[in-house]
Amino acid sequence: MAAPLPNTQQAMRRRNLSLVLHAVAAHGPLSRAAVAARIGLTRAAVSTLVEELARDGLLVELGPSRPGTVGRPGSALQLNERGPAGLGAEIGVDHLAVYAMDLGRRVRARAQVESANRGRAPGPVLERLAGLVRRVAAEAEGEGLRPVGLAVAVPGLVARESCVVVRAPNLGWSGVDVGAALREALPGGALTVDNEANLGALAELWLGGHDPAPRDFVHVSAEIGIGAAVVIDGRLLRGTHGFAGELGHVPVRPEGPECACGGRGCLEQYAGEEAVLRAGGLSPEQAAAEHRAPGGRIALLARHAADGDPRVRSALRGAGAALGIALAGTVNLLDPQKVVLGGALTPLAPWLLPALERELARRLTDPARPGQGVVTVSRLGSDGPVLGAAGSVVQAVLDDPAAFREQRGA
């Protein structure tokens, strides 16, 4: 989400370029007249802006628009399918992934590999990820796209406005500069690193398919740990240091077991992947060995639950209740439109939701707001973080197309 530009003539032009591009992205193909009507500028002003965006390879003309409209038919405009692309990468506990996304937010190239990253030194993991970035960038270029930036999703705390992973306990990383290892994989491209829950929330905002799309919501995702992101009026709430959203370390039972964070009874100890496996009578180590594909342990839990395994179903009820306790405080504090369950929680939603919604119904302060209906399940599943990562690069181009031109010139 770009910061507001100052009110100078140059800044106004940059804003207007973005308005045109966003209008076509949201509603295209559109004629110049239709764009002008949507954004409140004259047709002559829009034509000048369109010509600039077309020269930069961001818009293309399709030919005359549909007949039947009043006046001379104009040429329909759409986003260039062979223009800039955003690369999104994800470092998971058990996988690596890289996607390339065009301006229309369509995935045009991708690579995902199994990778046991937990406890591994960062160097080899990042070297392998850099190889995937180069491979996907080459595939995107073969489609006529120009990768202009890379965003990386990580399951940990990232220092605000930096590429440093301060702490990722489920990887065993601390103070790792991800940017230093990946800049050479996409020379000249912008590079950002963010928490996977934050990027999953942005994917939900842009690609979630909600009707209407919520502007205020809490996005909860899980792997071994549990993360959350808060979106207020369409913008991420990051916090002073960039660490907002650590839902997994909200205590739900203060007398509970000790957590890796140093606290006791954290949500992660009841609703994290390994906690649910153990409570369900399944060894996390054995499950990891037998189900090595990304998301294999969650698939194992879902299969046992679907087969009626009483211990697994009981474990999932307990996890849902713990989630409900943690989320009740969040909902009471922030009053969001929705809570969205995403990531690895989506396949388990049928068994988590009943207990989660019961706890919410018991604890919400608004008597007119029942627990049921507050929570919705993401359609993006485990792809959310990497889609949000690639989408954040695309969003940066849409928000400030002039910066894209300046980057190309440099």
Secondary structure by P-SEA (a helix, b strand, c coil): ccccccccaaaaaaaaaaaaaaaaaccccccaaaaaaaacccaaaaaaaaaaaaaaccccccccccccccccbbbbbbcccccbbbbbbbbcccbbbbbbbccccccccbbbbbbccccccaaaaaaaaaaaaaaaaaaaaaacccccbbbbbcccccccccccccccccccccccccccccccccccbbbbbbbaaaaaaaaaaccccccccccbbbbbbbccbbbbbbbcccccccccccccccccccccccccccccccccccccccccaaaaaaaacccaaaaaaaccccaaaaaaaaaaaaaccaaaaaaaaaaaaaaaaaaaaaaaaccccbbbbccccccccccccaaaaaaaaaccccccccccccbbbbccccaaaaaaaaaaaaaaaaacaaaaaaaaac
